[in-house]
Amino acid sequence: MVGKKKINLRRRKVIKRIAQKLLDKYRLKRFSFEYKNITSEGRCYPYRELIQLNGNMVDNGSLQNTIYTIKHEIVHALWPELKHGKYFWQKIKTIKLKNEHNTEYRSI
């Protein structure tokens, strides 16, 4: 399989758990979360209550970037009217994940 990268199921399971913790923390329990073959790193469909992450990014990218992408999409979910501007980028900093630098996360 030339050009295909291996799916990292262990990593996807941990990332999904991280995403679910953040969705629950910010009262977005009705949102679903999925991996898709998309061109961007992530997408949020607030009115469909859906967050998608690029599966290849999750499998092969940095954990830090993946967590940042989840936070980015949560800001879209919480404030769908916000465009990518100064206030939007400030809001990402307010999204906190307990034990973000936990060794469980670094080992994936």
C-alpha positions as CSV (number, residue, x, y, z in Angstrom):
1,M,0.0,0.0,0.0
2,V,2.0,2.9,-1.3
3,G,1.1,6.3,0.2
4,K,-1.3,4.9,2.8
5,K,-0.4,5.4,6.5
6,K,-1.3,2.9,9.2
7,I,-4.4,3.7,11.3
8,N,-3.3,4.0,15.0
9,L,-6.3,2.5,16.8
10,R,-4.7,3.0,20.3
11,R,-4.1,6.7,19.6
12,R,-7.6,7.2,18.2
13,K,-9.1,5.7,21.3
14,V,-7.1,8.0,23.6
15,I,-7.9,11.1,21.4
16,K,-11.6,10.2,21.4
17,R,-11.5,9.9,25.2
18,I,-9.8,13.4,25.4
19,A,-12.4,14.9,23.0
20,Q,-15.3,13.4,24.9
21,K,-14.0,14.7,28.2
22,L,-13.8,18.2,26.7
23,L,-17.3,17.9,25.1
24,D,-18.7,16.8,28.5
25,K,-16.9,19.6,30.4
26,Y,-18.2,22.3,28.1
27,R,-21.8,20.9,28.2
28,L,-21.6,19.6,24.6
29,K,-22.8,16.1,25.5
30,R,-25.1,15.9,22.5
31,F,-22.3,16.4,20.1
32,S,-20.9,13.4,18.3
33,F,-17.3,13.0,17.4
34,E,-15.8,11.1,14.4
35,Y,-12.7,10.6,12.3
36,K,-13.0,11.4,8.6
37,N,-10.8,11.6,5.6
38,I,-11.1,15.4,5.3
39,T,-8.8,18.0,3.8
40,S,-8.7,20.2,7.0
41,E,-7.4,19.1,10.4
42,G,-10.9,19.4,11.9
43,R,-14.4,20.5,11.2
44,C,-17.3,21.5,13.4
45,Y,-21.0,21.4,12.4
46,P,-22.6,23.2,15.3
47,Y,-26.2,22.8,14.1
48,R,-25.6,19.1,13.3
49,E,-23.9,18.8,16.7
50,L,-20.9,17.1,15.1
51,I,-17.1,17.4,15.3
52,Q,-14.8,15.7,12.8
53,L,-11.1,15.2,13.0
54,N,-8.8,14.3,10.1
55,G,-7.9,10.7,10.9
56,N,-4.5,10.9,9.2
57,M,-3.6,13.9,11.4
58,V,-4.6,12.0,14.5
59,D,-2.7,8.9,13.5
60,N,0.5,10.6,12.4
61,G,0.5,14.2,13.7
62,S,1.7,15.6,17.0
63,L,-0.5,15.1,20.1
64,Q,-0.2,18.8,20.9
65,N,-1.6,19.8,17.5
66,T,-4.4,17.2,17.7
67,I,-5.5,18.6,21.2
68,Y,-5.3,22.1,19.8
69,T,-7.5,21.1,16.9
70,I,-10.1,19.6,19.3
71,K,-10.1,22.9,21.3
72,H,-10.4,24.9,18.1
73,E,-13.5,22.9,17.0
74,I,-15.0,23.2,20.5
75,V,-14.8,27.0,20.2
76,H,-16.7,26.7,17.0
77,A,-19.3,24.5,18.7
78,L,-19.7,26.9,21.7
79,W,-19.7,30.1,19.6
80,P,-20.8,29.3,16.1
81,E,-21.1,32.9,15.2
82,L,-17.4,33.7,15.8
83,K,-15.1,34.0,12.9
84,H,-11.4,33.4,13.0
85,G,-10.4,36.7,14.6
86,K,-8.7,38.0,17.7
87,Y,-11.6,37.1,20.0
88,F,-11.8,33.5,18.5
89,W,-8.1,32.9,19.2
90,Q,-8.5,34.2,22.7
91,K,-11.3,31.8,23.3
92,I,-9.2,28.8,22.4
93,K,-6.9,29.6,25.3
94,T,-9.9,29.3,27.7
95,I,-10.5,25.7,26.8
96,K,-8.7,23.7,29.5
97,L,-8.0,20.0,29.6
98,K,-7.2,18.6,33.0
99,N,-3.8,16.8,32.9
100,E,-3.2,17.8,29.3
101,H,0.5,17.0,29.7
102,N,-0.2,13.6,31.3
103,T,2.2,10.8,30.4
104,E,-0.8,8.7,29.2
105,Y,-1.2,11.3,26.5
106,R,2.5,11.6,25.7
107,S,2.9,7.9,25.3
108,I,0.6,7.6,22.3
